[in-house]
Amino acid sequence: MTNALMYEVLKTIQQQTQRMDLTLGEVKLELQAIRGHQLAIQQDISVIYSRLGSIELRFDSIERRLGSSEPAH
């Protein structure tokens, strides 16, 4: 194997490695975006549960005022 051939092989390997580095960087950015969306969804769900809890409390209070015999649970 000549030095010129070895040099060409090494250049090709280096180019492929650089492309892989760029692709890995893109994948990392996409994962960060997904994590951000996941966090937003978790926060939305938390707000929904909180609102649902307050609605249940209001509903129970209304039932008590109306003299209903059984709670909604």
Wavefront OBJ file of the C-alpha trace (Angstrom):
o trace
v 0.000 0.000 0.000
v 1.500 3.285 -1.048
v 1.563 6.448 1.011
v -0.712 8.168 -1.511
v -3.313 5.410 -1.234
v -3.085 5.445 2.560
v -3.535 9.226 2.506
v -6.677 8.929 0.349
v -8.155 6.284 2.650
v -7.456 8.433 5.712
v -9.014 11.482 4.015
v -12.154 9.485 3.292
v -12.344 8.275 6.884
v -11.895 11.819 8.152
v -14.691 13.108 5.880
v -17.020 10.359 7.045
v -16.199 11.143 10.673
v -16.941 14.835 10.117
v -20.303 13.975 8.542
v -21.102 11.727 11.487
v -20.199 14.537 13.903
v -22.563 16.909 12.083
v -25.338 14.315 12.095
v -24.795 13.640 15.783
v -25.072 17.367 16.470
v -28.382 17.479 14.598
v -29.679 14.488 16.553
v -28.712 16.168 19.830
v -30.638 19.301 18.841
v -33.676 17.235 17.942
v -33.506 15.420 21.286
v -33.341 18.737 23.115
v -36.430 19.909 21.234
v -38.257 16.682 22.102
v -37.308 17.092 25.766
v -38.653 20.641 25.698
v -41.946 19.457 24.209
v -42.152 16.640 26.737
v -41.669 19.089 29.607
v -44.388 21.362 28.200
v -46.772 18.408 27.930
v -46.016 17.357 31.518
v -46.740 20.888 32.706
v -49.997 20.973 30.725
v -51.082 17.676 32.271
v -50.255 19.000 35.726
v -52.405 22.070 35.110
v -55.250 19.875 33.838
v -55.101 17.692 36.965
v -55.075 20.779 39.151
v -58.100 22.249 37.379
v -59.892 18.908 37.538
v -59.269 18.768 41.273
v -60.725 22.220 41.809
v -63.745 21.356 39.634
v -64.335 18.211 41.704
v -64.199 20.255 44.903
v -66.698 22.756 43.508
v -68.946 19.939 42.322
v -68.856 18.272 45.759
v -69.684 21.604 47.379
v -72.636 22.112 45.032
v -73.879 18.596 45.753
v -73.717 19.231 49.504
v -75.648 22.462 49.097
v -78.301 20.728 47.060
v -78.560 18.008 49.683
v -77.562 15.153 47.439
v -77.194 11.920 49.369
v -74.181 10.487 47.514
v -70.923 12.275 46.584
v -69.712 12.105 42.967
v -66.725 9.854 43.746
l 1 2 3 4 5 6 7 8 9 10 11 12 13 14 15 16 17 18 19 20 21 22 23 24 25 26 27 28 29 30 31 32 33 34 35 36 37 38 39 40 41 42 43 44 45 46 47 48 49 50 51 52 53 54 55 56 57 58 59 60 61 62 63 64 65 66 67 68 69 70 71 72 73
